[in-house]
């Protein structure tokens, strides 16, 4: 992997290799980003499931859980 360094001595920039530490940090950032995206997707799916469950229970005349009731916007 490479990066461009632009500074007064090299106004057009120079291409240099990333250090092992920079590569490891970049890879960890990618892993962290994926984990965050999966967590967001899980929360969205959970909310959709709660709304669907609440709707089905309302139609059937069943009691809602507190979480299901919290999904209803009046």
C-alpha positions in Angstrom: 0.0 0.0 0.0 1.1 3.5 -0.8 0.4 7.0 0.3 1.2 10.5 -1.2 3.0 13.0 0.9 2.7 16.6 -0.1 4.9 19.2 1.7 6.9 22.3 0.8 9.8 20.3 -0.3 7.6 18.1 -2.5 4.7 20.3 -3.7 3.7 17.8 -6.4 3.8 15.0 -3.8 5.8 11.8 -3.5 4.6 8.3 -3.3 5.8 6.3 -0.3 5.0 2.9 1.1 2.8 2.7 4.2 4.5 1.4 7.4 3.5 -1.9 8.9 1.8 0.1 11.7 -0.2 2.2 9.2 -1.3 -0.9 7.4 -2.4 -2.5 10.6 -4.3 0.6 11.6 -6.0 0.8 8.3 -7.0 -2.9 8.5 -8.4 -2.4 12.0 -10.4 0.6 10.9 -11.9 -1.5 8.2 -12.8 -4.2 10.7 -14.3 -1.7 13.1 -16.3 -0.1 10.3 -17.8 -3.4 9.3 -18.7 -4.2 12.9 -20.5 -0.8 13.2 -22.4 -1.3 10.0 -23.5 -4.7 11.1 -24.7 -3.3 14.5 -26.7 -0.6 12.7 -28.3 -3.2 10.4 -29.2 -5.4 13.4 -30.8 -2.5 15.2 -32.8 -1.6 12.1 -34.0 -5.2 11.7 -34.9 -5.4 15.3 -37.0 -2.2 15.0 -38.8 -3.5 11.9 -39.5 -6.8 13.7 -41.0 -5.0 16.7 -43.2 -2.9 14.5 -44.4 -5.9 12.6 -45.1 -7.8 15.8 -46.9 -4.9 17.3 -49.1 -4.5 14.2 -49.9 -8.3 14.2 -50.8 -8.2 17.9 -53.0 -5.1 17.4 -54.9 -6.8 14.6 -55.3 -9.9 16.6 -56.3 -7.9 19.7 -53.4 -9.2 21.8 -51.5 -7.3 24.4 -48.3 -5.6 23.3 -44.9 -5.7 25.1 -43.5 -2.4 26.3 -41.0 -2.4 23.4 -43.7 -3.0 20.9 -45.9 -0.2 22.3 -42.9 2.2 22.2 -42.7 1.6 18.4 -46.2 3.1 17.9 -46.2 6.8 17.1 -49.4 8.6 17.9 
